[in-house]
Amino acid sequence: MSSGARAPDQSFDYLVFRKLLVCFIVNTNSSFNITMVQSFRDLLEYCHQNAKAVSSQTLAWDLHQMYREMLPAVKVRLFNHMNKGG
């Protein structure tokens, strides 16, 4: 996933925001409940008025969806690695 930087004229994409939020939570080993902390919500809204907090249930669903989408490519990479003697 990219750094998430948008060009000044690029509109806010809520789905990209949700994916980036899931990546942040996974990469920092944080709880999905961080989205319920008021200071975190304030930070999001300060960054962009449309960046409303996402529920922990929605983030868990997003994570499972990302897993399902990425699994076939991971299997291919592992298969290729094993065929090369890894």
Biopython code that builds the backbone (N, CA, C, O; Angstrom):
import numpy as np
from Bio.PDB.StructureBuilder import StructureBuilder

atoms = [
    (1, "MET", "N", (0.845, -1.170, 0.000)),
    (1, "MET", "CA", (0.000, 0.000, 0.000)),
    (1, "MET", "C", (0.888, 1.230, 0.000)),
    (1, "MET", "O", (1.946, 1.250, 0.629)),
    (2, "SER", "N", (0.452, 2.241, -0.703)),
    (2, "SER", "CA", (1.240, 3.462, -0.809)),
    (2, "SER", "C", (1.243, 4.237, 0.499)),
    (2, "SER", "O", (0.601, 3.848, 1.474)),
    (3, "SER", "N", (1.975, 5.334, 0.499)),
    (3, "SER", "CA", (2.065, 6.160, 1.701)),
    (3, "SER", "C", (0.745, 6.829, 2.032)),
    (3, "SER", "O", (0.540, 7.277, 3.160)),
    (4, "GLY", "N", (-0.147, 6.902, 1.064)),
    (4, "GLY", "CA", (-1.448, 7.499, 1.324)),
    (4, "GLY", "C", (-1.504, 8.979, 1.032)),
    (4, "GLY", "O", (-2.553, 9.599, 1.206)),
    (5, "ALA", "N", (-0.400, 9.564, 0.591)),
    (5, "ALA", "CA", (-0.394, 10.991, 0.294)),
    (5, "ALA", "C", (-1.287, 11.271, -0.918)),
    (5, "ALA", "O", (-1.250, 10.557, -1.920)),
    (6, "ARG", "N", (-2.082, 12.323, -0.795)),
    (6, "ARG", "CA", (-2.964, 12.734, -1.890)),
    (6, "ARG", "C", (-2.459, 14.041, -2.471)),
    (6, "ARG", "O", (-1.880, 14.871, -1.769)),
    (7, "ALA", "N", (-2.686, 14.208, -3.754)),
    (7, "ALA", "CA", (-2.418, 15.503, -4.380)),
    (7, "ALA", "C", (-3.441, 16.497, -3.845)),
    (7, "ALA", "O", (-4.547, 16.098, -3.480)),
    (8, "PRO", "N", (-3.096, 17.782, -3.790)),
    (8, "PRO", "CA", (-4.032, 18.780, -3.245)),
    (8, "PRO", "C", (-5.400, 18.792, -3.923)),
    (8, "PRO", "O", (-6.407, 19.094, -3.283)),
    (9, "ASP", "N", (-5.440, 18.466, -5.208)),
    (9, "ASP", "CA", (-6.711, 18.492, -5.930)),
    (9, "ASP", "C", (-7.441, 17.145, -5.924)),
    (9, "ASP", "O", (-8.537, 17.035, -6.474)),
    (10, "GLN", "N", (-6.850, 16.134, -5.313)),
    (10, "GLN", "CA", (-7.447, 14.801, -5.268)),
    (10, "GLN", "C", (-8.485, 14.738, -4.156)),
    (10, "GLN", "O", (-8.232, 15.176, -3.034)),
    (11, "SER", "N", (-9.651, 14.191, -4.475)),
    (11, "SER", "CA", (-10.718, 14.106, -3.477)),
    (11, "SER", "C", (-10.429, 13.005, -2.462)),
    (11, "SER", "O", (-9.664, 12.077, -2.724)),
    (12, "PHE", "N", (-11.054, 13.133, -1.312)),
    (12, "PHE", "CA", (-10.909, 12.162, -0.233)),
    (12, "PHE", "C", (-11.640, 10.882, -0.614)),
    (12, "PHE", "O", (-12.811, 10.923, -0.991)),
    (13, "ASP", "N", (-10.956, 9.749, -0.520)),
    (13, "ASP", "CA", (-11.537, 8.441, -0.838)),
    (13, "ASP", "C", (-11.689, 7.664, 0.464)),
    (13, "ASP", "O", (-10.700, 7.235, 1.059)),
    (14, "TYR", "N", (-12.930, 7.485, 0.900)),
    (14, "TYR", "CA", (-13.205, 6.846, 2.184)),
    (14, "TYR", "C", (-12.715, 5.396, 2.223)),
    (14, "TYR", "O", (-12.255, 4.932, 3.266)),
    (15, "LEU", "N", (-12.807, 4.682, 1.106)),
    (15, "LEU", "CA", (-12.357, 3.285, 1.090)),
    (15, "LEU", "C", (-10.840, 3.192, 1.213)),
    (15, "LEU", "O", (-10.326, 2.305, 1.895)),
    (16, "VAL", "N", (-10.124, 4.096, 0.562)),
    (16, "VAL", "CA", (-8.665, 4.133, 0.707)),
    (16, "VAL", "C", (-8.321, 4.472, 2.151)),
    (16, "VAL", "O", (-7.416, 3.876, 2.735)),
    (17, "PHE", "N", (-9.035, 5.420, 2.719)),
    (17, "PHE", "CA", (-8.824, 5.789, 4.118)),
    (17, "PHE", "C", (-8.987, 4.580, 5.033)),
    (17, "PHE", "O", (-8.171, 4.371, 5.931)),
    (18, "ARG", "N", (-10.033, 3.781, 4.815)),
    (18, "ARG", "CA", (-10.264, 2.604, 5.655)),
    (18, "ARG", "C", (-9.139, 1.589, 5.508)),
    (18, "ARG", "O", (-8.706, 1.005, 6.502)),
    (19, "LYS", "N", (-8.658, 1.366, 4.284)),
    (19, "LYS", "CA", (-7.553, 0.427, 4.086)),
    (19, "LYS", "C", (-6.288, 0.923, 4.768)),
    (19, "LYS", "O", (-5.569, 0.145, 5.395)),
    (20, "LEU", "N", (-6.015, 2.214, 4.648)),
    (20, "LEU", "CA", (-4.834, 2.773, 5.306)),
    (20, "LEU", "C", (-4.954, 2.678, 6.824)),
    (20, "LEU", "O", (-3.962, 2.448, 7.515)),
    (21, "LEU", "N", (-6.153, 2.853, 7.335)),
    (21, "LEU", "CA", (-6.376, 2.751, 8.772)),
    (21, "LEU", "C", (-6.133, 1.327, 9.256)),
    (21, "LEU", "O", (-5.517, 1.127, 10.302)),
    (22, "VAL", "N", (-6.607, 0.341, 8.511)),
    (22, "VAL", "CA", (-6.353, -1.064, 8.866)),
    (22, "VAL", "C", (-4.850, -1.336, 8.841)),
    (22, "VAL", "O", (-4.323, -1.975, 9.751)),
    (23, "CYS", "N", (-4.162, -0.859, 7.815)),
    (23, "CYS", "CA", (-2.706, -1.065, 7.732)),
    (23, "CYS", "C", (-2.000, -0.428, 8.919)),
    (23, "CYS", "O", (-1.076, -1.020, 9.476)),
    (24, "PHE", "N", (-2.421, 0.770, 9.316)),
    (24, "PHE", "CA", (-1.835, 1.430, 10.476)),
    (24, "PHE", "C", (-2.025, 0.587, 11.733)),
    (24, "PHE", "O", (-1.083, 0.382, 12.498)),
    (25, "ILE", "N", (-3.230, 0.106, 11.939)),
    (25, "ILE", "CA", (-3.528, -0.677, 13.147)),
    (25, "ILE", "C", (-2.722, -1.973, 13.165)),
    (25, "ILE", "O", (-2.184, -2.353, 14.204)),
    (26, "VAL", "N", (-2.637, -2.646, 12.030)),
    (26, "VAL", "CA", (-1.880, -3.900, 11.958)),
    (26, "VAL", "C", (-0.386, -3.635, 12.146)),
    (26, "VAL", "O", (0.277, -4.336, 12.910)),
    (27, "ASN", "N", (0.144, -2.628, 11.454)),
    (27, "ASN", "CA", (1.583, -2.340, 11.516)),
    (27, "ASN", "C", (2.043, -1.852, 12.885)),
    (27, "ASN", "O", (3.208, -2.023, 13.242)),
    (28, "THR", "N", (1.148, -1.252, 13.649)),
    (28, "THR", "CA", (1.513, -0.764, 14.983)),
    (28, "THR", "C", (1.060, -1.717, 16.085)),
    (28, "THR", "O", (1.241, -1.446, 17.272)),
    (29, "ASN", "N", (0.465, -2.843, 15.671)),
    (29, "ASN", "CA", (-0.025, -3.830, 16.627)),
    (29, "ASN", "C", (-0.986, -3.196, 17.628)),
    (29, "ASN", "O", (-0.966, -3.506, 18.819)),
    (30, "SER", "N", (-1.823, -2.305, 17.117)),
    (30, "SER", "CA", (-2.799, -1.607, 17.961)),
    (30, "SER", "C", (-4.124, -2.353, 17.976)),
    (30, "SER", "O", (-4.374, -3.222, 17.141)),
    (31, "SER", "N", (-4.944, -2.011, 18.911)),
    (31, "SER", "CA", (-6.283, -2.573, 18.996)),
    (31, "SER", "C", (-7.212, -1.820, 18.051)),
    (31, "SER", "O", (-7.042, -0.622, 17.824)),
    (32, "PHE", "N", (-8.185, -2.524, 17.507)),
    (32, "PHE", "CA", (-9.196, -1.847, 16.686)),
    (32, "PHE", "C", (-9.955, -0.811, 17.508)),
    (32, "PHE", "O", (-10.536, 0.121, 16.952)),
    (33, "ASN", "N", (-9.949, -0.970, 18.806)),
    (33, "ASN", "CA", (-10.665, -0.032, 19.670)),
    (33, "ASN", "C", (-10.028, 1.353, 19.710)),
    (33, "ASN", "O", (-10.617, 2.284, 20.259)),
    (34, "ILE", "N", (-8.846, 1.504, 19.141)),
    (34, "ILE", "CA", (-8.224, 2.828, 19.110)),
    (34, "ILE", "C", (-9.131, 3.841, 18.409)),
    (34, "ILE", "O", (-9.082, 5.037, 18.694)),
    (35, "THR", "N", (-9.950, 3.347, 17.497)),
    (35, "THR", "CA", (-10.838, 4.249, 16.761)),
    (35, "THR", "C", (-11.940, 4.826, 17.644)),
    (35, "THR", "O", (-12.623, 5.768, 17.239)),
    (36, "MET", "N", (-12.120, 4.283, 18.829)),
    (36, "MET", "CA", (-13.142, 4.796, 19.741)),
    (36, "MET", "C", (-12.586, 5.843, 20.705)),
    (36, "MET", "O", (-13.350, 6.487, 21.423)),
    (37, "VAL", "N", (-11.273, 6.017, 20.727)),
    (37, "VAL", "CA", (-10.638, 6.985, 21.623)),
    (37, "VAL", "C", (-10.862, 8.385, 21.049)),
    (37, "VAL", "O", (-10.575, 8.640, 19.880)),
    (38, "GLN", "N", (-11.370, 9.272, 21.873)),
    (38, "GLN", "CA", (-11.740, 10.608, 21.394)),
    (38, "GLN", "C", (-10.562, 11.366, 20.797)),
    (38, "GLN", "O", (-10.723, 12.041, 19.780)),
    (39, "SER", "N", (-9.393, 11.272, 21.398)),
    (39, "SER", "CA", (-8.243, 12.006, 20.864)),
    (39, "SER", "C", (-7.852, 11.494, 19.475)),
    (39, "SER", "O", (-7.397, 12.274, 18.638)),
    (40, "PHE", "N", (-8.025, 10.194, 19.222)),
    (40, "PHE", "CA", (-7.762, 9.648, 17.893)),
    (40, "PHE", "C", (-8.782, 10.177, 16.891)),
    (40, "PHE", "O", (-8.429, 10.545, 15.771)),
    (41, "ARG", "N", (-10.053, 10.212, 17.301)),
    (41, "ARG", "CA", (-11.100, 10.766, 16.435)),
    (41, "ARG", "C", (-10.837, 12.231, 16.129)),
    (41, "ARG", "O", (-11.025, 12.675, 14.997)),
    (42, "ASP", "N", (-10.403, 12.978, 17.128)),
    (42, "ASP", "CA", (-10.092, 14.396, 16.927)),
    (42, "ASP", "C", (-8.963, 14.560, 15.916)),
    (42, "ASP", "O", (-9.010, 15.443, 15.059)),
    (43, "LEU", "N", (-7.947, 13.704, 16.021)),
    (43, "LEU", "CA", (-6.827, 13.741, 15.088)),
    (43, "LEU", "C", (-7.303, 13.489, 13.662)),
    (43, "LEU", "O", (-6.919, 14.210, 12.741)),
    (44, "LEU", "N", (-8.131, 12.477, 13.480)),
    (44, "LEU", "CA", (-8.643, 12.168, 12.150)),
    (44, "LEU", "C", (-9.420, 13.340, 11.565)),
    (44, "LEU", "O", (-9.209, 13.723, 10.414)),
    (45, "GLU", "N", (-10.311, 13.902, 12.356)),
    (45, "GLU", "CA", (-11.121, 15.006, 11.863)),
    (45, "GLU", "C", (-10.273, 16.241, 11.589)),
    (45, "GLU", "O", (-10.595, 17.016, 10.689)),
    (46, "TYR", "N", (-9.204, 16.441, 12.340)),
    (46, "TYR", "CA", (-8.309, 17.559, 12.081)),
    (46, "TYR", "C", (-7.615, 17.372, 10.735)),
    (46, "TYR", "O", (-7.452, 18.325, 9.973)),
    (47, "CYS", "N", (-7.209, 16.133, 10.451)),
    (47, "CYS", "CA", (-6.524, 15.844, 9.186)),
    (47, "CYS", "C", (-7.448, 16.030, 7.987)),
    (47, "CYS", "O", (-7.022, 16.539, 6.950)),
    (48, "HIS", "N", (-8.676, 15.633, 8.117)),
    (48, "HIS", "CA", (-9.657, 15.806, 7.032)),
    (48, "HIS", "C", (-11.048, 15.676, 7.612)),
    (48, "HIS", "O", (-11.341, 14.734, 8.349)),
    (49, "GLN", "N", (-11.891, 16.612, 7.279)),
    (49, "GLN", "CA", (-13.240, 16.624, 7.859)),
    (49, "GLN", "C", (-14.062, 15.392, 7.506)),
    (49, "GLN", "O", (-14.989, 15.051, 8.241)),
    (50, "ASN", "N", (-13.752, 14.715, 6.406)),
    (50, "ASN", "CA", (-14.489, 13.513, 6.019)),
    (50, "ASN", "C", (-13.884, 12.235, 6.591)),
    (50, "ASN", "O", (-14.419, 11.148, 6.374)),
    (51, "ALA", "N", (-12.789, 12.352, 7.310)),
    (51, "ALA", "CA", (-12.106, 11.182, 7.870)),
    (51, "ALA", "C", (-12.725, 10.807, 9.210)),
    (51, "ALA", "O", (-12.058, 10.850, 10.244)),
    (52, "LYS", "N", (-13.964, 10.451, 9.188)),
    (52, "LYS", "CA", (-14.661, 10.054, 10.414)),
    (52, "LYS", "C", (-14.145, 8.701, 10.888)),
    (52, "LYS", "O", (-13.693, 7.880, 10.090)),
    (53, "ALA", "N", (-14.218, 8.487, 12.162)),
    (53, "ALA", "CA", (-13.766, 7.221, 12.735)),
    (53, "ALA", "C", (-14.615, 6.068, 12.209)),
    (53, "ALA", "O", (-15.799, 6.215, 11.907)),
    (54, "VAL", "N", (-13.968, 4.935, 12.115)),
    (54, "VAL", "CA", (-14.606, 3.709, 11.630)),
    (54, "VAL", "C", (-14.748, 2.778, 12.825)),
    (54, "VAL", "O", (-13.858, 2.716, 13.673)),
    (55, "SER", "N", (-15.854, 2.057, 12.898)),
    (55, "SER", "CA", (-16.066, 1.161, 14.037)),
    (55, "SER", "C", (-15.070, -0.001, 13.996)),
    (55, "SER", "O", (-14.546, -0.353, 12.940)),
    (56, "SER", "N", (-14.828, -0.578, 15.154)),
    (56, "SER", "CA", (-13.915, -1.716, 15.224)),
    (56, "SER", "C", (-14.456, -2.902, 14.435)),
    (56, "SER", "O", (-13.679, -3.668, 13.867)),
    (57, "GLN", "N", (-15.775, -3.065, 14.391)),
    (57, "GLN", "CA", (-16.373, -4.159, 13.617)),
    (57, "GLN", "C", (-16.130, -3.960, 12.120)),
    (57, "GLN", "O", (-15.844, -4.920, 11.405)),
    (58, "THR", "N", (-16.244, -2.727, 11.648)),
    (58, "THR", "CA", (-16.003, -2.442, 10.233)),
    (58, "THR", "C", (-14.538, -2.674, 9.892)),
    (58, "THR", "O", (-14.226, -3.220, 8.834)),
    (59, "LEU", "N", (-13.634, -2.260, 10.783)),
    (59, "LEU", "CA", (-12.213, -2.482, 10.535)),
    (59, "LEU", "C", (-11.873, -3.966, 10.518)),
    (59, "LEU", "O", (-11.061, -4.404, 9.704)),
    (60, "ALA", "N", (-12.477, -4.735, 11.394)),
    (60, "ALA", "CA", (-12.249, -6.184, 11.395)),
    (60, "ALA", "C", (-12.741, -6.794, 10.089)),
    (60, "ALA", "O", (-12.083, -7.671, 9.530)),
    (61, "TRP", "N", (-13.888, -6.338, 9.599)),
    (61, "TRP", "CA", (-14.411, -6.827, 8.323)),
    (61, "TRP", "C", (-13.451, -6.445, 7.202)),
    (61, "TRP", "O", (-13.154, -7.266, 6.335)),
    (62, "ASP", "N", (-12.964, -5.200, 7.212)),
    (62, "ASP", "CA", (-12.011, -4.743, 6.194)),
    (62, "ASP", "C", (-10.746, -5.592, 6.207)),
    (62, "ASP", "O", (-10.227, -5.950, 5.150)),
    (63, "LEU", "N", (-10.247, -5.916, 7.400)),
    (63, "LEU", "CA", (-9.048, -6.737, 7.521)),
    (63, "LEU", "C", (-9.284, -8.121, 6.917)),
    (63, "LEU", "O", (-8.436, -8.628, 6.182)),
    (64, "HIS", "N", (-10.401, -8.720, 7.216)),
    (64, "HIS", "CA", (-10.725, -10.039, 6.654)),
    (64, "HIS", "C", (-10.859, -9.970, 5.137)),
    (64, "HIS", "O", (-10.437, -10.888, 4.433)),
    (65, "GLN", "N", (-11.435, -8.904, 4.638)),
    (65, "GLN", "CA", (-11.575, -8.722, 3.190)),
    (65, "GLN", "C", (-10.195, -8.584, 2.536)),
    (65, "GLN", "O", (-9.933, -9.195, 1.500)),
    (66, "MET", "N", (-9.325, -7.788, 3.139)),
    (66, "MET", "CA", (-7.968, -7.624, 2.607)),
    (66, "MET", "C", (-7.225, -8.960, 2.617)),
    (66, "MET", "O", (-6.499, -9.282, 1.677)),
    (67, "TYR", "N", (-7.411, -9.725, 3.675)),
    (67, "TYR", "CA", (-6.788, -11.051, 3.780)),
    (67, "TYR", "C", (-7.261, -11.948, 2.633)),
    (67, "TYR", "O", (-6.450, -12.595, 1.971)),
    (68, "ARG", "N", (-8.564, -11.983, 2.405)),
    (68, "ARG", "CA", (-9.105, -12.819, 1.326)),
    (68, "ARG", "C", (-8.573, -12.388, -0.033)),
    (68, "ARG", "O", (-8.310, -13.226, -0.895)),
    (69, "GLU", "N", (-8.415, -11.084, -0.224)),
    (69, "GLU", "CA", (-7.921, -10.578, -1.510)),
    (69, "GLU", "C", (-6.435, -10.887, -1.703)),
    (69, "GLU", "O", (-6.001, -11.137, -2.828)),
    (70, "MET", "N", (-5.656, -10.872, -0.631)),
    (70, "MET", "CA", (-4.208, -11.052, -0.734)),
    (70, "MET", "C", (-3.774, -12.510, -0.680)),
    (70, "MET", "O", (-2.680, -12.835, -1.141)),
    (71, "LEU", "N", (-4.592, -13.390, -0.134)),
    (71, "LEU", "CA", (-4.211, -14.783, 0.079)),
    (71, "LEU", "C", (-3.761, -15.500, -1.193)),
    (71, "LEU", "O", (-2.733, -16.176, -1.154)),
    (72, "PRO", "N", (-4.471, -15.392, -2.317)),
    (72, "PRO", "CA", (-4.006, -16.111, -3.514)),
    (72, "PRO", "C", (-2.596, -15.695, -3.951)),
    (72, "PRO", "O", (-1.801, -16.550, -4.343)),
    (73, "ALA", "N", (-2.277, -14.417, -3.889)),
    (73, "ALA", "CA", (-0.944, -13.953, -4.285)),
    (73, "ALA", "C", (0.114, -14.461, -3.311)),
    (73, "ALA", "O", (1.224, -14.795, -3.724)),
    (74, "VAL", "N", (-0.215, -14.521, -2.037)),
    (74, "VAL", "CA", (0.732, -15.035, -1.038)),
    (74, "VAL", "C", (1.002, -16.512, -1.291)),
    (74, "VAL", "O", (2.142, -16.966, -1.191)),
    (75, "LYS", "N", (-0.037, -17.254, -1.616)),
    (75, "LYS", "CA", (0.142, -18.686, -1.903)),
    (75, "LYS", "C", (1.055, -18.892, -3.100)),
    (75, "LYS", "O", (1.908, -19.779, -3.079)),
    (76, "VAL", "N", (0.890, -18.082, -4.150)),
    (76, "VAL", "CA", (1.737, -18.192, -5.339)),
    (76, "VAL", "C", (3.186, -17.880, -4.980)),
    (76, "VAL", "O", (4.099, -18.591, -5.400)),
    (77, "ARG", "N", (3.398, -16.819, -4.205)),
    (77, "ARG", "CA", (4.762, -16.457, -3.811)),
    (77, "ARG", "C", (5.410, -17.569, -2.985)),
    (77, "ARG", "O", (6.580, -17.892, -3.188)),
    (78, "LEU", "N", (4.657, -18.149, -2.060)),
    (78, "LEU", "CA", (5.200, -19.237, -1.249)),
    (78, "LEU", "C", (5.506, -20.468, -2.102)),
    (78, "LEU", "O", (6.538, -21.116, -1.923)),
    (79, "PHE", "N", (4.605, -20.783, -3.027)),
    (79, "PHE", "CA", (4.817, -21.921, -3.924)),
    (79, "PHE", "C", (6.082, -21.712, -4.753)),
    (79, "PHE", "O", (6.895, -22.626, -4.889)),
    (80, "ASN", "N", (6.248, -20.507, -5.306)),
    (80, "ASN", "CA", (7.430, -20.206, -6.110)),
    (80, "ASN", "C", (8.701, -20.257, -5.261)),
    (80, "ASN", "O", (9.744, -20.723, -5.719)),
    (81, "HIS", "N", (8.605, -19.785, -4.051)),
    (81, "HIS", "CA", (9.763, -19.825, -3.139)),
    (81, "HIS", "C", (10.165, -21.266, -2.837)),
    (81, "HIS", "O", (11.348, -21.606, -2.843)),
    (82, "MET", "N", (9.180, -22.095, -2.576)),
    (82, "MET", "CA", (9.467, -23.500, -2.286)),
    (82, "MET", "C", (10.065, -24.194, -3.497)),
    (82, "MET", "O", (10.948, -25.037, -3.341)),
    (83, "ASN", "N", (9.608, -23.862, -4.704)),
    (83, "ASN", "CA", (10.144, -24.486, -5.920)),
    (83, "ASN", "C", (11.584, -24.067, -6.202)),
    (83, "ASN", "O", (12.307, -24.757, -6.921)),
    (84, "LYS", "N", (11.993, -22.942, -5.637)),
    (84, "LYS", "CA", (13.377, -22.479, -5.816)),
    (84, "LYS", "C", (14.287, -23.014, -4.715)),
    (84, "LYS", "O", (15.453, -22.630, -4.625)),
    (85, "GLY", "N", (13.756, -23.892, -3.888)),
    (85, "GLY", "CA", (14.567, -24.505, -2.852)),
    (85, "GLY", "C", (14.459, -23.818, -1.492)),
    (85, "GLY", "O", (15.190, -24.162, -0.563)),
    (86, "GLY", "N", (13.557, -22.859, -1.371)),
    (86, "GLY", "CA", (13.426, -22.109, -0.120)),
    (86, "GLY", "C", (12.642, -22.806, 0.859)),
    (86, "GLY", "O", (12.443, -22.300, 1.964)),
]
sb = StructureBuilder()
sb.init_structure("model")
sb.init_model(0)
sb.init_chain("A")
sb.init_seg("    ")
for serial, (resi, resn, name, xyz) in enumerate(atoms, 1):
    if name == "N":
        sb.init_residue(resn, " ", resi, " ")
    sb.init_atom(name, np.array(xyz, "f"), 0.0, 1.0, " ", f" {name:<3s}", serial, name[0])
structure = sb.get_structure()
